[in-house]
Amino acid sequence: MANTDEQFKQAMMLCRDIFQKKLYDYKPSWRMLRPQSLTDQLFIKAKRIRTLEVTGESLVGEGILPEFMALINYGIVGLIQLARGYADKVDMSNDEAMALYDEYAAECLSLMQKKNHDYGEAWRDMRVSSYTDIILTKLERIKEIEDKNGQTTVSEGIDSNYMDIINYSVFAVIKLT
């Protein structure tokens, strides 16, 4: 059986490489995204994946894999934004953004290891389309939590949902590569 930890790290390295290249092009311009805007950005990526899965047709020439990779990177941006808040201008260096990326990627790996142990690698028997549906469900939950100013009674917070989105997206990247 494939080593899940190694596959996870390889998938994250692909995403990290894209994140770093985009930082070179744009700097951390995403620092200006307010929480709701970031949620909507994640939503349009997940919705596009679902549309491509249902129709099987892409008119802009990009497939499902790059969108799952974008969900990973925007999910990490979401974790950074939760911790730092949004800014009115770019207020961190590319190096600081990469250090934070690595920190949250490590947290996601740790969470995946714990859940993967408890769930017995169930993700391997799931369909990629199920990951998409679960991600869309998590985004609806995030919207509800945002609409309630972050308050929940018994549910996990926004950060837990971001981490689950990242991890399901990593599983998709593993399966699609």
N, CA, C and O of each residue as an XYZ file, in Angstrom:
708
protein
N       0.842     -1.189      0.000
C       0.000      0.000      0.000
C       0.883      1.246      0.000
O       1.951      1.265      0.611
N       0.433      2.253     -0.674
C       1.165      3.515     -0.758
C       1.270      4.159      0.626
O       0.399      3.983      1.477
N       2.340      4.899      0.827
C       2.556      5.594      2.079
C       1.813      6.930      2.041
O       2.210      7.846      1.321
N       0.756      7.034      2.804
C      -0.094      8.221      2.784
C       0.673      9.472      3.176
O       0.504     10.518      2.549
N       1.509      9.385      4.197
C       2.272     10.564      4.620
C       3.133     11.099      3.480
O       3.176     12.306      3.242
N       3.816     10.201      2.779
C       4.678     10.626      1.675
C       3.861     11.203      0.526
O       4.235     12.219     -0.061
N       2.750     10.556      0.208
C       1.887     11.076     -0.858
C       1.338     12.453     -0.492
O       1.267     13.345     -1.337
N       0.954     12.617      0.767
C       0.449     13.902      1.247
C       1.522     14.973      1.072
O       1.247     16.055      0.552
N       2.733     14.673      1.504
C       3.831     15.644      1.414
C       4.139     15.991     -0.040
O       4.408     17.151     -0.352
N       4.104     15.006     -0.931
C       4.361     15.263     -2.353
C       3.287     16.174     -2.948
O       3.598     17.106     -3.690
N       2.024     15.901     -2.619
C       0.929     16.743     -3.115
C       1.081     18.167     -2.591
O       0.879     19.130     -3.331
N       1.433     18.297     -1.323
C       1.610     19.631     -0.741
C       2.783     20.365     -1.376
O       2.736     21.586     -1.526
N       3.831     19.643     -1.749
C       4.979     20.285     -2.398
C       4.593     20.844     -3.769
O       5.068     21.910     -4.162
N       3.732     20.126     -4.497
C       3.239     20.650     -5.779
C       2.495     21.972     -5.564
O       2.682     22.936     -6.307
N       1.658     21.991     -4.542
C       0.867     23.188     -4.246
C       1.747     24.316     -3.721
O       1.558     25.480     -4.074
N       2.700     23.962     -2.882
C       3.619     24.952     -2.326
C       4.397     25.639     -3.447
O       4.606     26.851     -3.412
N       4.821     24.863     -4.435
C       5.574     25.413     -5.558
C       4.737     26.462     -6.306
O       5.239     27.531     -6.652
N       3.481     26.152     -6.548
C       2.594     27.107     -7.214
C       2.390     28.337     -6.342
O       2.442     29.464     -6.836
N       2.158     28.131     -5.046
C       1.965     29.234     -4.111
C       3.171     30.170     -4.141
O       3.021     31.391     -4.196
N       4.353     29.592     -4.106
C       5.572     30.395     -4.091
C       5.726     31.174     -5.399
O       6.109     32.344     -5.377
N       5.437     30.550     -6.521
C       5.532     31.235     -7.810
C       4.521     32.371     -7.905
O       4.822     33.429     -8.458
N       3.322     32.155     -7.367
C       2.315     33.223     -7.390
C       2.709     34.369     -6.464
O       2.405     35.528     -6.748
N       3.383     34.055     -5.361
C       3.899     35.120     -4.497
C       4.896     35.983     -5.259
O       4.914     37.205     -5.108
N       5.712     35.351     -6.065
C       6.682     36.093     -6.871
C       5.952     37.035     -7.832
O       6.367     38.177     -8.030
N       4.859     36.541     -8.426
C       4.099     37.352     -9.380
C       3.287     38.451     -8.716
O       3.243     39.578     -9.211
N       2.629     38.126     -7.574
C       1.628     39.029     -7.001
C       1.915     39.504     -5.585
O       1.202     40.359     -5.059
N       2.964     38.949     -4.959
C       3.196     39.169     -3.524
C       1.960     38.629     -2.773
O       1.052     38.103     -3.415
N       1.902     38.742     -1.457
C       0.717     38.223     -0.754
C      -0.473     39.204     -0.832
O      -0.968     39.691      0.184
N      -0.906     39.469     -2.064
C      -2.031     40.388     -2.277
C      -3.319     39.874     -1.645
O      -4.242     40.649     -1.391
N      -3.382     38.577     -1.394
C      -4.549     37.968     -0.738
C      -4.738     38.465      0.684
O      -5.785     38.216      1.281
N      -3.758     39.161      1.242
C      -3.905     39.718      2.595
C      -5.096     40.673      2.667
O      -5.600     40.942      3.758
N      -5.548     41.180      1.541
C      -6.655     42.117      1.509
C      -8.022     41.430      1.489
O      -9.049     42.101      1.593
N      -8.046     40.128      1.359
C      -9.321     39.405      1.325
C      -9.955     39.342      2.710
O      -9.344     38.869      3.669
N     -11.185     39.826      2.797
C     -11.954     39.661      4.029
C     -12.459     38.221      4.094
O     -12.512     37.544      3.067
N     -12.831     37.743      5.281
C     -13.221     36.326      5.421
C     -14.298     35.884      4.434
O     -14.182     34.815      3.834
N     -15.332     36.681      4.261
C     -16.426     36.278      3.369
C     -15.955     36.180      1.920
O     -16.404     35.307      1.177
N     -15.056     37.071      1.522
C     -14.540     37.031      0.151
C     -13.695     35.789     -0.071
O     -13.738     35.183     -1.142
N     -12.934     35.415      0.932
C     -12.125     34.206      0.822
C     -13.022     32.969      0.734
O     -12.762     32.060     -0.054
N     -14.064     32.946      1.540
C     -15.017     31.832      1.480
C     -15.635     31.740      0.090
O     -15.783     30.648     -0.457
N     -15.995     32.880     -0.476
C     -16.573     32.880     -1.814
C     -15.558     32.423     -2.867
O     -15.929     31.750     -3.828
N     -14.294     32.779     -2.695
C     -13.257     32.321     -3.626
C     -13.129     30.794     -3.564
O     -13.046     30.130     -4.597
N     -13.114     30.252     -2.360
C     -13.089     28.796     -2.199
C     -14.335     28.168     -2.835
O     -14.256     27.132     -3.495
N     -15.479     28.814     -2.624
C     -16.736     28.295     -3.161
C     -16.701     28.214     -4.685
O     -17.115     27.208     -5.260
N     -16.206     29.273     -5.348
C     -16.225     29.232     -6.813
C     -15.274     28.163     -7.347
O     -15.533     27.578     -8.399
N     -14.181     27.903     -6.640
C     -13.276     26.829     -7.052
C     -13.969     25.467     -6.909
O     -13.924     24.646     -7.826
N     -14.604     25.233     -5.762
C     -15.292     23.959     -5.530
C     -16.475     23.795     -6.479
O     -16.717     22.702     -6.991
N     -17.199     24.863     -6.709
C     -18.350     24.808     -7.622
C     -17.884     24.488     -9.047
O     -18.546     23.740     -9.766
N     -16.754     25.053     -9.447
C     -16.222     24.761    -10.781
C     -15.841     23.287    -10.895
O     -16.089     22.652    -11.920
N     -15.233     22.747     -9.831
C     -14.890     21.324     -9.849
C     -16.153     20.492    -10.057
O     -16.183     19.576    -10.878
N     -17.189     20.828     -9.300
C     -18.435     20.059     -9.420
C     -19.026     20.174    -10.822
O     -19.499     19.183    -11.379
N     -19.003     21.371    -11.393
C     -19.516     21.561    -12.749
C     -18.727     20.720    -13.744
O     -19.311     20.085    -14.622
N     -17.400     20.712    -13.608
C     -16.575     19.899    -14.511
C     -16.843     18.413    -14.323
O     -16.853     17.654    -15.292
N     -17.060     17.995    -13.080
C     -17.376     16.581    -12.822
C     -18.705     16.192    -13.453
O     -18.842     15.093    -13.990
N     -19.673     17.082    -13.392
C     -21.015     16.776    -13.904
C     -21.059     16.859    -15.430
O     -21.617     15.981    -16.089
N     -20.466     17.922    -15.988
C     -20.558     18.119    -17.439
C     -19.452     17.424    -18.212
O     -19.634     17.059    -19.373
N     -18.303     17.239    -17.567
C     -17.170     16.650    -18.263
C     -16.554     17.562    -19.301
O     -15.761     17.113    -20.128
N     -16.910     18.844    -19.270
C     -16.455     19.779    -20.295
C     -15.909     21.054    -19.661
O     -16.540     21.649    -18.787
N     -14.727     21.459    -20.117
C     -14.114     22.713    -19.668
C     -13.950     23.636    -20.859
O     -13.281     23.283    -21.830
N     -14.552     24.811    -20.796
C     -14.437     25.767    -21.889
C     -13.218     26.669    -21.755
O     -12.830     27.327    -22.720
N     -12.604     26.712    -20.563
C     -11.403     27.542    -20.383
C     -10.126     26.713    -20.398
O      -9.034     27.259    -20.242
N     -10.249     25.402    -20.585
C      -9.089     24.567    -20.797
C      -8.355     24.083    -19.555
O      -7.356     23.376    -19.679
N      -8.814     24.439    -18.374
C      -8.179     23.938    -17.155
C      -9.060     22.850    -16.565
O     -10.287     22.923    -16.622
N      -8.424     21.858    -16.006
C      -9.157     20.727    -15.473
C      -9.395     20.813    -13.980
O      -9.250     21.867    -13.361
N      -9.757     19.690    -13.431
C     -10.126     19.574    -12.021
C      -8.909     19.655    -11.107
O      -8.978     20.276    -10.046
N      -7.808     19.044    -11.495
C      -6.619     19.013    -10.644
C      -6.152     20.404    -10.218
O      -5.918     20.612     -9.027
N      -6.004     21.366    -11.133
C      -5.558     22.693    -10.691
C      -6.527     23.365     -9.711
O      -6.112     24.160     -8.867
N      -7.800     23.044     -9.828
C      -8.780     23.641     -8.919
C      -8.653     23.051     -7.512
O      -8.789     23.777     -6.528
N      -8.394     21.745     -7.405
C      -8.152     21.162     -6.078
C      -6.880     21.751     -5.466
O      -6.815     21.994     -4.261
N      -5.877     21.976     -6.303
C      -4.641     22.581     -5.810
C      -4.903     24.008     -5.329
O      -4.332     24.448     -4.331
N      -5.761     24.720     -6.037
C      -6.131     26.068     -5.608
C      -6.890     26.036     -4.283
O      -6.709     26.918     -3.443
N      -7.738     25.026     -4.091
C      -8.442     24.891     -2.807
C      -7.451     24.702     -1.658
O      -7.644     25.243     -0.569
N      -6.414     23.945     -1.902
C      -5.390     23.753     -0.873
C      -4.732     25.094     -0.550
O      -4.614     25.476      0.614
N      -4.310     25.792     -1.585
C      -3.602     27.050     -1.345
C      -4.500     28.121     -0.741
O      -4.080     28.835      0.170
N      -5.719     28.245     -1.231
C      -6.639     29.217     -0.627
C      -7.046     28.794      0.784
O      -7.303     29.644      1.636
N      -7.106     27.492      1.032
C      -7.397     27.026      2.388
C      -6.314     27.458      3.362
O      -6.604     27.878      4.482
N      -5.062     27.353      2.927
C      -3.968     27.814      3.785
C      -4.016     29.323      3.941
O      -3.759     29.839      5.029
N      -4.339     30.036      2.877
C      -4.540     31.485      2.991
C      -5.626     31.769      4.029
O      -5.497     32.689      4.838
N      -6.683     30.981      4.000
C      -7.765     31.156      4.971
C      -7.285     30.999      6.405
O      -7.669     31.775      7.279
N      -6.451     30.002      6.649
C      -5.917     29.804      7.993
C      -5.038     30.987      8.411
O      -5.078     31.424      9.561
N      -4.251     31.493      7.472
C      -3.419     32.668      7.760
C      -4.299     33.872      8.074
O      -4.050     34.604      9.032
N      -5.322     34.065      7.262
C      -6.208     35.214      7.462
C      -6.959     35.116      8.789
O      -7.162     36.127      9.461
N      -7.372     33.911      9.171
C      -8.034     33.738     10.470
C      -7.114     34.156     11.613
O      -7.549     34.796     12.571
N      -5.858     33.792     11.504
C      -4.900     34.101     12.572
C      -4.493     35.572     12.564
O      -4.290     36.168     13.622
N      -4.375     36.156     11.372
C      -3.837     37.514     11.247
C      -4.878     38.599     10.986
O      -4.604     39.787     11.154
N      -6.069     38.181     10.574
C      -7.032     39.175     10.116
C      -6.646     39.649      8.723
O      -5.570     39.324      8.222
N      -7.524     40.413      8.109
C      -7.207     40.933      6.775
C      -6.532     42.289      6.922
O      -6.574     42.913      7.982
N      -5.916     42.728      5.842
C      -5.173     43.989      5.849
C      -5.692     44.890      4.739
O      -6.345     44.426      3.804
N      -5.401     46.161      4.846
C      -5.792     47.107      3.807
C      -4.741     47.230      2.708
O      -4.976     47.849      1.671
N      -3.589     46.634      2.955
C      -2.521     46.596      1.954
C      -1.642     45.389      2.276
O      -1.744     44.802      3.353
N      -0.798     45.037      1.348
C       0.109     43.913      1.568
C       1.028     44.278      2.732
O       1.734     45.286      2.691
N       1.008     43.447      3.761
C       1.733     43.772      4.993
C       2.665     42.662      5.459
O       3.055     42.622      6.626
N       3.023     41.757      4.545
C       3.995     40.726      4.914
C       4.856     40.409      3.704
O       4.450     40.599      2.558
N       6.033     39.932      3.984
C       6.965     39.577      2.912
C       6.618     38.199      2.354
O       5.871     37.431      2.959
N       7.173     37.915      1.205
C       6.999     36.594      0.617
C       7.577     35.516      1.534
O       6.994     34.442      1.676
N       8.720     35.801      2.154
C       9.338     34.826      3.060
C       8.443     34.543      4.259
O       8.306     33.392      4.673
N       7.835     35.582      4.818
C       6.925     35.386      5.950
C       5.703     34.571      5.515
O       5.248     33.689      6.243
N       5.180     34.869      4.332
C       4.033     34.113      3.814
C       4.396     32.643      3.629
O       3.589     31.766      3.938
N       5.600     32.362      3.129
C       6.021     30.972      2.930
C       6.215     30.262      4.269
O       5.888     29.082      4.395
N       6.736     30.957      5.253
C       6.904     30.349      6.586
C       5.546     29.983      7.169
O       5.386     28.911      7.754
N       4.568     30.871      7.010
C       3.219     30.581      7.497
C       2.595     29.442      6.705
O       1.903     28.595      7.270
N       2.835     29.418      5.406
C       2.338     28.316      4.566
C       2.845     26.982      5.118
O       2.075     26.041      5.310
N       4.139     26.922      5.364
C       4.743     25.679      5.858
C       4.191     25.290      7.229
O       3.975     24.110      7.505
N       3.968     26.275      8.076
C       3.416     26.017      9.413
C       2.032     25.389      9.315
O       1.756     24.389      9.977
N       1.158     25.970      8.492
C      -0.202     25.445      8.381
C      -0.251     24.146      7.592
O      -1.107     23.302      7.858
N       0.642     23.968      6.630
C       0.712     22.687      5.917
C       1.085     21.567      6.894
O       0.551     20.461      6.809
N       1.999     21.859      7.816
C       2.389     20.866      8.827
C       1.219     20.546      9.762
O       1.032     19.393     10.150
N       0.433     21.566     10.125
C      -0.749     21.326     10.965
C      -1.756     20.443     10.244
O      -2.360     19.561     10.854
N      -1.938     20.675      8.952
C      -2.873     19.855      8.175
C      -2.380     18.420      8.075
O      -3.178     17.487      8.164
N      -1.081     18.229      7.891
C      -0.519     16.885      7.860
C      -0.771     16.172      9.185
O      -1.167     15.006      9.196
N      -0.546     16.854     10.284
C      -0.763     16.257     11.600
C      -2.224     15.853     11.796
O      -2.513     14.765     12.295
N      -3.138     16.733     11.403
C      -4.566     16.415     11.516
C      -4.916     15.221     10.631
O      -5.644     14.322     11.052
N      -4.396     15.216      9.403
C      -4.662     14.101      8.499
C      -4.176     12.786      9.104
O      -4.873     11.774      9.028
N      -2.996     12.794      9.699
C      -2.455     11.569     10.286
C      -3.375     11.032     11.381
O      -3.615      9.827     11.456
N      -3.880     11.907     12.212
C      -4.771     11.492     13.301
C      -6.084     10.937     12.751
O      -6.530      9.861     13.150
N      -6.693     11.684     11.833
C      -7.975     11.247     11.286
C      -7.806     10.002     10.418
O      -8.650      9.105     10.437
N      -6.717      9.953      9.662
C      -6.481      8.801      8.804
C      -6.323      7.532      9.646
O      -6.770      6.457      9.246
N      -5.700      7.659     10.783
C      -5.573      6.518     11.704
C      -6.952      6.067     12.172
O      -7.284      4.883     12.120
N      -7.752      7.034     12.632
C      -9.059      6.700     13.190
C     -10.042      6.188     12.138
O     -10.892      5.350     12.439
N      -9.931      6.688     10.909
C     -10.869      6.297      9.851
C     -10.336      5.177      8.961
O     -11.019      4.754      8.028
N      -9.134      4.698      9.235
C      -8.610      3.541      8.499
C      -8.446      3.769      7.011
O      -8.755      2.887      6.211
N      -7.965      4.939      6.630
C      -7.719      5.257      5.224
C      -8.968      5.127      4.356
O      -8.882      4.742      3.189
N     -10.110      5.444      4.920
C     -11.371      5.352      4.170
C     -11.351      6.217      2.913
O     -12.028      5.899      1.936
N     -10.588      7.300      2.927
C     -10.529      8.205      1.776
C     -10.101      7.481      0.502
O     -10.487      7.874     -0.598
N      -9.309      6.431      0.651
C      -8.822      5.712     -0.533
C      -9.958      5.014     -1.288
O      -9.855      4.785     -2.493
N     -11.037      4.680     -0.581
C     -12.168      4.000     -1.203
C     -13.278      4.962     -1.624
O     -14.300      4.543     -2.168
N     -13.072      6.231     -1.371
C     -14.074      7.233     -1.746
C     -13.834      7.713     -3.177
O     -12.733      7.598     -3.716
N     -14.877      8.242     -3.764
C     -14.785      8.850     -5.094
C     -14.329     10.304     -4.938
O     -14.637     10.950     -3.936
N     -13.601     10.810     -5.920
C     -13.175     12.206     -5.902
C     -14.399     13.120     -5.859
O     -14.367     14.169     -5.214
N     -15.461     12.734     -6.533
C     -16.677     13.562     -6.523
C     -17.266     13.687     -5.112
O     -17.912     14.686     -4.797
N     -17.048     12.690     -4.279
C     -17.501     12.795     -2.886
C     -16.694     13.840     -2.127
O     -17.236     14.561     -1.289
N     -15.404     13.921     -2.422
C     -14.595     14.980     -1.798
C     -15.169     16.349     -2.153
O     -15.279     17.234     -1.305
N     -15.531     16.501     -3.422
C     -16.101     17.770     -3.881
C     -17.361     18.113     -3.092
O     -17.513     19.239     -2.618
N     -18.258     17.150     -2.954
C     -19.509     17.399     -2.233
C     -19.255     17.718     -0.767
O     -19.913     18.591     -0.201
N     -18.315     17.025     -0.153
C     -17.989     17.295      1.248
C     -17.399     18.693      1.386
O     -17.721     19.411      2.333
N     -16.542     19.085      0.454
C     -15.952     20.429      0.483
C     -17.033     21.493      0.342
O     -17.020     22.490      1.064
N     -17.962     21.289     -0.578
C     -19.058     22.254     -0.734
C     -19.891     22.342      0.543
O     -20.331     23.428      0.921
N     -20.110     21.211      1.207
C     -20.841     21.202      2.475
C     -20.076     21.981      3.536
O     -20.666     22.760      4.285
N     -18.771     21.774      3.600
C     -17.938     22.502      4.569
C     -17.997     24.012      4.305
O     -18.020     24.809      5.244
N     -18.023     24.394      3.042
C     -18.113     25.826      2.705
C     -19.452     26.421      3.135
O     -19.510     27.560      3.598
N     -20.521     25.653      2.981
C     -21.827     26.133      3.472
C     -21.789     26.318      4.984
O     -22.344     27.282      5.513
N     -21.140     25.400      5.668
C     -21.001     25.526      7.121
C     -20.211     26.779      7.480
O     -20.580     27.508      8.401
N     -19.121     27.030      6.748
C     -18.322     28.229      7.009
C     -19.171     29.482      6.806
O     -19.107     30.410      7.613
N     -19.961     29.515      5.744
C     -20.834     30.674      5.497
C     -21.780     30.895      6.678
O     -21.975     32.028      7.117
N     -22.359     29.824      7.184
C     -23.266     29.938      8.336
C     -22.542     30.477      9.564
O     -23.059     31.340     10.273
N     -21.349     29.963      9.803
C     -20.576     30.426     10.961
C     -20.209     31.901     10.786
O     -20.287     32.679     11.737
N     -19.813     32.281      9.579
C     -19.497     33.692      9.312
C     -20.720     34.569      9.531
O     -20.618     35.653     10.106
N     -21.885     34.099      9.070
C     -23.120     34.873      9.248
C     -23.505     35.018     10.712
O     -24.253     35.924     11.079
N     -22.989     34.121     11.547
C     -23.250     34.174     12.996
C     -22.049     34.754     13.746
O     -21.873     34.513     14.940
N     -21.228     35.521     13.025
C     -20.053     36.181     13.609
C     -19.115     35.213     14.314
O     -18.534     35.544     15.347
N     -18.971     34.032     13.764
C     -18.023     33.054     14.287
C     -18.522     32.224     15.452
O     -17.786     31.389     15.977
N     -19.751     32.438     15.860
C     -20.286     31.730     17.025
C     -20.900     30.394     16.621
O     -21.682     30.310     15.674
N     -20.529     29.355     17.360
C     -21.150     28.047     17.196
C     -21.553     27.536     18.571
O     -21.023     27.985     19.587
N     -22.483     26.604     18.599
C     -22.884     26.039     19.887
C     -22.141     24.739     20.173
O     -21.629     24.546     21.276
N     -22.081     23.849     19.191
C     -21.384     22.580     19.400
C     -20.462     22.215     18.239
O     -19.750     21.213     18.306
N     -20.470     22.999     17.204
C     -19.748     22.645     15.981
C     -18.309     23.138     16.013
O     -17.947     24.031     16.780
N     -17.499     22.521     15.146
C     -16.127     22.974     14.960
C     -16.140     24.367     14.350
O     -17.133     24.786     13.755
N     -15.046     25.069     14.501
C     -14.943     26.418     13.967
C     -14.523     26.448     12.513
O     -14.371     25.411     11.867
N     -14.340     27.654     12.013
C     -13.959     27.858     10.622
C     -12.605     27.208     10.335
O     -12.421     26.603      9.278
N     -11.665     27.327     11.260
C     -10.335     26.761     11.029
C     -10.385     25.258     10.801
O      -9.687     24.746      9.925
N     -11.187     24.550     11.560
C     -11.314     23.100     11.377
C     -11.892     22.767     10.003
O     -11.470     21.805      9.361
N     -12.849     23.561      9.563
C     -13.434     23.344      8.244
C     -12.417     23.619      7.139
O     -12.355     22.878      6.158
N     -11.614     24.685      7.290
C     -10.552     24.954      6.313
C      -9.583     23.773      6.239
O      -9.194     23.347      5.152
N      -9.203     23.257      7.390
C      -8.247     22.145      7.400
C      -8.839     20.895      6.744
O      -8.134     20.164      6.048
N     -10.124     20.653      6.965
C     -10.771     19.517      6.299
C     -10.825     19.726      4.788
O     -10.611     18.784      4.026
N     -11.110     20.949      4.352
C     -11.124     21.256      2.918
C      -9.746     20.996      2.321
O      -9.625     20.388      1.258
N      -8.721     21.457      3.007
C      -7.358     21.231      2.531
C      -7.078     19.735      2.428
O      -6.566     19.266      1.412
N      -7.409     18.992      3.471
C      -7.075     17.564      3.480
C      -7.852     16.772      2.440
O      -7.282     15.897      1.789
N      -9.140     17.056      2.267
C      -9.878     16.368      1.201
C      -9.312     16.740     -0.169
O      -9.261     15.905     -1.072
N      -8.891     17.983     -0.319
C      -8.296     18.404     -1.590
C      -6.968     17.698     -1.833
O      -6.658     17.327     -2.965
N      -6.180     17.512     -0.772
C      -4.929     16.763     -0.913
C      -5.231     15.335     -1.354
O      -4.545     14.801     -2.226
N      -6.241     14.715     -0.769
C      -6.608     13.365     -1.190
C      -6.976     13.340     -2.680
O      -6.626     12.404     -3.399
N      -7.682     14.373     -3.127
C      -8.037     14.451     -4.543
C      -6.787     14.586     -5.409
O      -6.671     13.928     -6.443
N      -5.858     15.435     -4.990
C      -4.612     15.605     -5.753
C      -3.865     14.274     -5.820
O      -3.339     13.908     -6.872
N      -3.819     13.556     -4.711
C      -3.162     12.238     -4.707
C      -3.823     11.317     -5.718
O      -3.149     10.670     -6.519
N      -5.145     11.262     -5.674
C      -5.848     10.345     -6.582
C      -5.748     10.777     -8.040
O      -5.721      9.929     -8.932
N      -5.693     12.084     -8.296
C      -5.677     12.574     -9.662
C      -4.283     12.598    -10.270
O      -4.128     12.790    -11.476
N      -3.270     12.401     -9.433
C      -1.903     12.342     -9.986
C      -1.459     10.917     -9.910
O      -0.341     10.596    -10.313
